[in-house]
């Protein structure tokens, strides 16, 4: 064990990539039962677990992505990595969400798709801006 690792284990040196303790504490408190509390050391331990999980998942996802000769990690890479790490329930949830989000493709509204002319659209836009300005002035 080198000096940096010894300092990390002794709690004297913080890992630079660690999530902020306040964030971990807030997340932990959000999921506790109403009459429960959590000690600072327990929150710190959960933070260390989260950090380790993210490191493992990132590393495995990167390996899956690299094996497929891709340069960008996609949700399916994360799903495969979760399965390899034996977190199949999470992999199922990711795949289900991915299927759900791709089942209904989003369509962007474009001015060219409108039945109105460009001038009519600009007139509508100007009217909406004027209406918003009037509403904002009424509030002040």
For each residue, the residues with C-beta under 8 A, 3 or more apart:
1: 5 6 9
2: 5 6
3: 6 7
4: 7 8 13
5: 1 2 8 9
6: 1 2 3 9 10
7: 3 4 10 12 13
8: 4 5 11 12 13 15
9: 1 5 6
10: 6 7 13
11: 8
12: 7 8
13: 4 7 8 10
14: 18
15: 8 18 51
16:
17: 51 55
18: 14 15 47 48 51
19: 23 24 47 50 51
20: 23 24
21: 24 25 43 44 47
22: 25 26
23: 19 20 26 27
24: 19 20 21 27 28 43 44 46 47 50
25: 21 22 28 29 38 43
26: 22 23 29 30
27: 23 24 30 31
28: 24 25 31 32 38 42 43 46
29: 25 26 32 38
30: 26 27
31: 27 28
32: 28 29 36 37 38
33: 36
34:
35:
36: 32 33
37: 32
38: 25 28 29 32 42 43 46
39: 42 43
40: 43 44
41: 44 45
42: 28 38 39 45 46
43: 21 24 25 28 38 39 40 46 47
44: 21 24 40 41 47 48
45: 41 42 48 49
46: 24 28 38 42 43 49 50
47: 18 19 21 24 43 44 50 51
48: 18 44 45 51 52
49: 45 46 52 53
50: 19 24 46 47 53 54
51: 15 17 18 19 47 48 54 55
52: 48 49 55 56
53: 49 50 56 57
54: 50 51 57 58
55: 17 51 52 58 59
56: 52 53 59 60 85
57: 53 54 60 61 78 81 82 85
58: 54 55 61 62
59: 55 56 62 63
60: 56 57 63 64 81 84 85
61: 57 58 64 65 73 77 78 80 81
62: 58 59 65 66 73
63: 59 60 66 67 81
64: 60 61 67 68 77 80 81 84
65: 61 62 68 70 71 72 73 74 77
66: 62 63 69 70
67: 63 64
68: 64 65 77
69: 66
70: 65 66 73 74 77
71: 65
72: 65
73: 61 62 65 70 77 78
74: 65 70 77 78
75: 78 79 94 97 98
76: 79 80 95 98
77: 61 64 65 68 70 73 74 80 81
78: 57 61 73 74 75 81 82 94
79: 75 76 82 83 91 94 95 98
80: 61 64 76 77 83 84 91
81: 57 60 61 63 64 77 78 84 85
82: 57 78 79 85 87 88 90 91 94
83: 79 80 86 87 88 91
84: 60 64 80 81
85: 56 57 60 81 82
86: 83
87: 82 83 90 91
88: 82 83 91 92
89: 92 93
90: 82 87 93 94
91: 79 80 82 83 87 88 94 95
92: 88 89 95 96
93: 89 90 96 97
94: 75 78 79 82 90 91 97 98
95: 76 79 91 92 98 99
96: 92 93 99 100
97: 75 93 94 100 101
98: 75 76 79 94 95 101 102
99: 95 96 102 103
100: 96 97 103 104
101: 97 98 104
102: 98 99 105
103: 99 100
104: 100 101
105: 102
106:
107:
108:
109: 113 114
110: 113 114
111: 114 118 121
112:
113: 109 110
114: 109 110 111 121
115:
116: 120 121 124
117: 120 121
118: 111 121 122
119: 122 123
120: 116 117 123 124
121: 111 114 116 117 118 124 125
122: 118 119 125 126
123: 119 120 126 127
124: 116 120 121 127 128
125: 121 122 128 129
126: 122 123 129 130
127: 123 124 130 131
128: 124 125 131 132
129: 125 126 132 133
130: 126 127 133 134
131: 127 128 134 135
132: 128 129 135 136
133: 129 130 136 137
134: 130 131 137 138
135: 131 132 138 139
136: 132 133 139 140
137: 133 134 140
138: 134 135
139: 135 136
140: 136 137
